[in-house]
Amino acid sequence: MTLPAQAPLADEETPAHPRPSRWPWVAGVLVVLLAAAGVYWFVLRDGGDVQQTVATTGGELNKAVPDGTFAFTVSAVRCGVPKVGDEFVGLEPQGSYCLVDVLVKNGGTTPEYFDSTSQKAYDGAGAEFDTDMQAEVFVNTNAQNFLDQINPGSQVKGTLVFDVPAGTTLASMVLHESPSSPGARIALK
């Protein structure tokens, strides 16, 4: 014999399953949106081809070209250098070195830093080359450090060093006041 199922008493309530909290999902979505906005702001907004972001003002050897508060004058370019340093301590490139003598003048009203890592060189085919900071230490032993502040109205002279494939000659450079400035293109021929 089967007994009929009993109805729950009025005092008894069926346990309600608690609703999962939506807060972790909302927080996660906000973090993703903020991260995407950060990537856009710091990376993609200035992204694109260097040709599009470079100031239209062009320059040439021995003529000052401005970018922001800095004015750059390139006075000499020497490529095919096999080593930098002296007879006791030297550094050899993977290819060969191109040495670029540059004068940087601060025309602003506040002290500013010159960051050699923001400077780019290009060959005739448009291949881009970064500076070799380690080699710059060997080359600029008697020059003011590029990372020192340049006071308003003052200038600093030094040599930028690029490690390029052997046989490469540089056709142009883009010199920057800061990593996000448009840059000043200077023809090297």
ROGU-394768 format. One record per residue (C-alpha): residue number from 1; residue in three letters; x, y, z. Coordinates in Angstrom, 1 decimal, m for minus. Layout:
! ROGU-394768
[pt NUM; "ALA"; [X; Y; Z]]
...
***
This chain:
! ROGU-394768
[pt 1; "MET"; [0.0; 0.0; 0.0]]
[pt 2; "THR"; [1.3; 3.4; m0.9]]
[pt 3; "LEU"; [0.7; 6.4; 1.2]]
[pt 4; "PRO"; [m0.4; 9.6; m0.4]]
[pt 5; "ALA"; [2.3; 12.3; m0.5]]
[pt 6; "GLN"; [1.9; 14.8; 2.2]]
[pt 7; "ALA"; [1.7; 18.5; 1.4]]
[pt 8; "PRO"; [4.2; 20.6; 3.1]]
[pt 9; "LEU"; [3.1; 22.3; 6.2]]
[pt 10; "ALA"; [2.6; 26.1; 6.0]]
[pt 11; "ASP"; [5.5; 26.6; 8.4]]
[pt 12; "GLU"; [7.9; 24.7; 6.1]]
[pt 13; "GLU"; [9.2; 26.7; 3.2]]
[pt 14; "THR"; [11.1; 25.1; 0.3]]
[pt 15; "PRO"; [14.6; 26.2; 0.4]]
[pt 16; "ALA"; [15.2; 28.9; m2.1]]
[pt 17; "HIS"; [18.4; 28.7; m4.1]]
[pt 18; "PRO"; [20.3; 31.9; m3.7]]
[pt 19; "ARG"; [20.7; 33.8; m7.0]]
[pt 20; "PRO"; [24.3; 34.0; m8.1]]
[pt 21; "SER"; [25.7; 37.5; m7.7]]
[pt 22; "ARG"; [26.1; 39.5; m10.8]]
[pt 23; "TRP"; [28.8; 41.8; m9.3]]
[pt 24; "PRO"; [31.8; 39.6; m10.4]]
[pt 25; "TRP"; [30.5; 39.7; m14.0]]
[pt 26; "VAL"; [30.0; 43.4; m13.9]]
[pt 27; "ALA"; [33.5; 44.0; m12.4]]
[pt 28; "GLY"; [35.0; 41.7; m15.1]]
[pt 29; "VAL"; [33.4; 43.6; m17.9]]
[pt 30; "LEU"; [34.5; 46.9; m16.5]]
[pt 31; "VAL"; [38.1; 45.7; m16.2]]
[pt 32; "VAL"; [38.1; 44.5; m19.8]]
[pt 33; "LEU"; [36.7; 47.8; m21.1]]
[pt 34; "LEU"; [39.2; 49.8; m19.1]]
[pt 35; "ALA"; [42.1; 47.6; m20.4]]
[pt 36; "ALA"; [40.9; 48.1; m24.0]]
[pt 37; "ALA"; [40.7; 51.8; m23.5]]
[pt 38; "GLY"; [44.2; 51.9; m22.1]]
[pt 39; "VAL"; [45.6; 49.9; m25.0]]
[pt 40; "TYR"; [43.9; 52.3; m27.4]]
[pt 41; "TRP"; [45.1; 55.4; m25.5]]
[pt 42; "PHE"; [48.7; 54.4; m25.1]]
[pt 43; "VAL"; [49.3; 52.2; m28.2]]
[pt 44; "LEU"; [46.9; 52.4; m31.0]]
[pt 45; "ARG"; [46.0; 56.2; m31.0]]
[pt 46; "ASP"; [49.6; 57.0; m32.2]]
[pt 47; "GLY"; [49.9; 53.7; m34.1]]
[pt 48; "GLY"; [50.2; 53.4; m37.8]]
[pt 49; "ASP"; [52.9; 54.0; m40.2]]
[pt 50; "VAL"; [55.7; 56.4; m39.2]]
[pt 51; "GLN"; [55.2; 58.2; m42.5]]
[pt 52; "GLN"; [51.7; 59.2; m41.4]]
[pt 53; "THR"; [52.7; 60.5; m38.0]]
[pt 54; "VAL"; [55.9; 62.4; m38.9]]
[pt 55; "ALA"; [55.8; 66.1; m39.1]]
[pt 56; "THR"; [55.7; 67.4; m42.7]]
[pt 57; "THR"; [58.7; 69.6; m42.0]]
[pt 58; "GLY"; [61.8; 67.9; m43.6]]
[pt 59; "GLY"; [65.4; 68.7; m42.9]]
[pt 60; "GLU"; [68.8; 68.0; m44.2]]
[pt 61; "LEU"; [72.4; 67.8; m42.9]]
[pt 62; "ASN"; [73.6; 70.8; m41.0]]
[pt 63; "LYS"; [70.2; 72.5; m40.8]]
[pt 64; "ALA"; [68.1; 72.7; m37.6]]
[pt 65; "VAL"; [64.7; 71.0; m37.7]]
[pt 66; "PRO"; [62.2; 71.4; m34.8]]
[pt 67; "ASP"; [60.1; 68.8; m33.1]]
[pt 68; "GLY"; [58.2; 70.2; m30.1]]
[pt 69; "THR"; [60.6; 72.3; m28.1]]
[pt 70; "PHE"; [63.7; 70.6; m29.4]]
[pt 71; "ALA"; [65.6; 71.6; m32.6]]
[pt 72; "PHE"; [67.8; 68.9; m34.1]]
[pt 73; "THR"; [70.9; 69.4; m36.3]]
[pt 74; "VAL"; [72.6; 66.4; m37.8]]
[pt 75; "SER"; [76.1; 67.2; m38.8]]
[pt 76; "ALA"; [77.7; 63.9; m39.9]]
[pt 77; "VAL"; [76.9; 60.3; m40.7]]
[pt 78; "ARG"; [79.5; 57.5; m40.8]]
[pt 79; "CYS"; [78.4; 54.0; m41.7]]
[pt 80; "GLY"; [80.4; 50.8; m41.9]]
[pt 81; "VAL"; [82.1; 51.2; m38.5]]
[pt 82; "PRO"; [83.2; 47.8; m37.4]]
[pt 83; "LYS"; [83.7; 48.5; m33.7]]
[pt 84; "VAL"; [83.3; 51.2; m31.0]]
[pt 85; "GLY"; [85.4; 51.6; m27.9]]
[pt 86; "ASP"; [89.1; 51.6; m27.5]]
[pt 87; "GLU"; [92.0; 49.1; m27.5]]
[pt 88; "PHE"; [91.0; 47.8; m24.0]]
[pt 89; "VAL"; [87.2; 47.7; m24.1]]
[pt 90; "GLY"; [85.2; 47.6; m27.3]]
[pt 91; "LEU"; [81.9; 46.5; m28.7]]
[pt 92; "GLU"; [81.3; 44.9; m32.1]]
[pt 93; "PRO"; [77.9; 45.1; m33.9]]
[pt 94; "GLN"; [75.9; 42.3; m35.3]]
[pt 95; "GLY"; [76.3; 43.9; m38.7]]
[pt 96; "SER"; [78.1; 47.3; m38.8]]
[pt 97; "TYR"; [77.6; 50.6; m36.9]]
[pt 98; "CYS"; [76.3; 53.8; m38.3]]
[pt 99; "LEU"; [77.3; 56.8; m36.2]]
[pt 100; "VAL"; [75.2; 60.0; m36.5]]
[pt 101; "ASP"; [76.4; 63.2; m34.9]]
[pt 102; "VAL"; [73.5; 65.3; m33.6]]
[pt 103; "LEU"; [73.1; 68.6; m31.8]]
[pt 104; "VAL"; [69.9; 68.9; m29.7]]
[pt 105; "LYS"; [68.8; 72.4; m28.6]]
[pt 106; "ASN"; [66.0; 72.9; m26.0]]
[pt 107; "GLY"; [64.0; 76.0; m27.2]]
[pt 108; "GLY"; [61.4; 75.6; m24.5]]
[pt 109; "THR"; [61.0; 77.2; m21.1]]
[pt 110; "THR"; [61.5; 74.1; m18.9]]
[pt 111; "PRO"; [64.3; 71.5; m18.7]]
[pt 112; "GLU"; [63.7; 68.5; m20.9]]
[pt 113; "TYR"; [65.3; 65.1; m21.3]]
[pt 114; "PHE"; [66.5; 63.8; m24.7]]
[pt 115; "ASP"; [65.7; 60.1; m25.1]]
[pt 116; "SER"; [68.0; 58.4; m27.6]]
[pt 117; "THR"; [65.7; 55.3; m27.7]]
[pt 118; "SER"; [63.0; 57.4; m29.4]]
[pt 119; "GLN"; [65.2; 58.2; m32.4]]
[pt 120; "LYS"; [64.8; 56.1; m35.6]]
[pt 121; "ALA"; [67.0; 55.7; m38.7]]
[pt 122; "TYR"; [65.9; 54.4; m42.1]]
[pt 123; "ASP"; [67.7; 52.9; m45.1]]
[pt 124; "GLY"; [66.8; 53.7; m48.7]]
[pt 125; "ALA"; [64.2; 50.9; m48.8]]
[pt 126; "GLY"; [62.5; 52.2; m45.6]]
[pt 127; "ALA"; [63.8; 49.6; m43.1]]
[pt 128; "GLU"; [63.7; 51.1; m39.6]]
[pt 129; "PHE"; [66.6; 50.9; m37.2]]
[pt 130; "ASP"; [66.7; 51.6; m33.4]]
[pt 131; "THR"; [69.6; 53.1; m31.5]]
[pt 132; "ASP"; [72.1; 50.9; m29.7]]
[pt 133; "MET"; [72.3; 52.4; m26.2]]
[pt 134; "GLN"; [75.2; 50.2; m25.1]]
[pt 135; "ALA"; [77.3; 51.3; m28.1]]
[pt 136; "GLU"; [76.4; 54.9; m27.4]]
[pt 137; "VAL"; [78.0; 54.7; m24.0]]
[pt 138; "PHE"; [81.4; 53.8; m25.7]]
[pt 139; "VAL"; [81.0; 56.5; m28.3]]
[pt 140; "ASN"; [79.9; 59.4; m26.1]]
[pt 141; "THR"; [82.6; 59.3; m23.4]]
[pt 142; "ASN"; [83.4; 63.0; m23.7]]
[pt 143; "ALA"; [79.8; 64.2; m24.4]]
[pt 144; "GLN"; [77.0; 65.1; m22.1]]
[pt 145; "ASN"; [74.9; 62.0; m21.4]]
[pt 146; "PHE"; [71.8; 62.0; m23.7]]
[pt 147; "LEU"; [69.7; 61.2; m20.6]]
[pt 148; "ASP"; [70.7; 64.3; m18.8]]
[pt 149; "GLN"; [68.3; 67.2; m18.7]]
[pt 150; "ILE"; [68.8; 69.9; m21.3]]
[pt 151; "ASN"; [68.1; 73.3; m19.7]]
[pt 152; "PRO"; [66.0; 75.9; m21.6]]
[pt 153; "GLY"; [68.2; 77.6; m24.2]]
[pt 154; "SER"; [71.0; 75.0; m23.8]]
[pt 155; "GLN"; [72.1; 72.4; m26.2]]
[pt 156; "VAL"; [73.8; 69.0; m26.1]]
[pt 157; "LYS"; [76.0; 67.4; m28.7]]
[pt 158; "GLY"; [76.4; 63.6; m29.1]]
[pt 159; "THR"; [76.4; 60.6; m31.4]]
[pt 160; "LEU"; [73.6; 58.2; m32.0]]
[pt 161; "VAL"; [74.6; 54.7; m32.8]]
[pt 162; "PHE"; [72.7; 52.3; m35.0]]
[pt 163; "ASP"; [73.6; 48.6; m35.5]]
[pt 164; "VAL"; [72.6; 47.9; m39.1]]
[pt 165; "PRO"; [73.2; 45.0; m41.6]]
[pt 166; "ALA"; [76.7; 45.2; m43.1]]
[pt 167; "GLY"; [76.7; 47.4; m46.2]]
[pt 168; "THR"; [73.7; 49.4; m45.2]]
[pt 169; "THR"; [73.7; 53.2; m45.6]]
[pt 170; "LEU"; [71.2; 55.4; m43.9]]
[pt 171; "ALA"; [68.9; 57.6; m46.0]]
[pt 172; "SER"; [67.0; 59.4; m43.4]]
[pt 173; "MET"; [66.2; 59.8; m39.7]]
[pt 174; "VAL"; [63.2; 60.8; m37.6]]
[pt 175; "LEU"; [64.2; 62.6; m34.5]]
[pt 176; "HIS"; [61.7; 63.0; m31.6]]
[pt 177; "GLU"; [61.4; 65.3; m28.7]]
[pt 178; "SER"; [59.4; 62.5; m26.9]]
[pt 179; "PRO"; [58.2; 59.0; m27.8]]
[pt 180; "SER"; [54.8; 60.4; m28.8]]
[pt 181; "SER"; [55.8; 63.5; m30.7]]
[pt 182; "PRO"; [55.4; 63.6; m34.5]]
[pt 183; "GLY"; [59.1; 63.7; m35.2]]
[pt 184; "ALA"; [61.3; 65.6; m37.6]]
[pt 185; "ARG"; [62.5; 63.8; m40.7]]
[pt 186; "ILE"; [66.0; 64.6; m41.8]]
[pt 187; "ALA"; [67.5; 63.4; m45.1]]
[pt 188; "LEU"; [71.0; 62.1; m44.7]]
[pt 189; "LYS"; [72.1; 62.3; m48.3]]
***
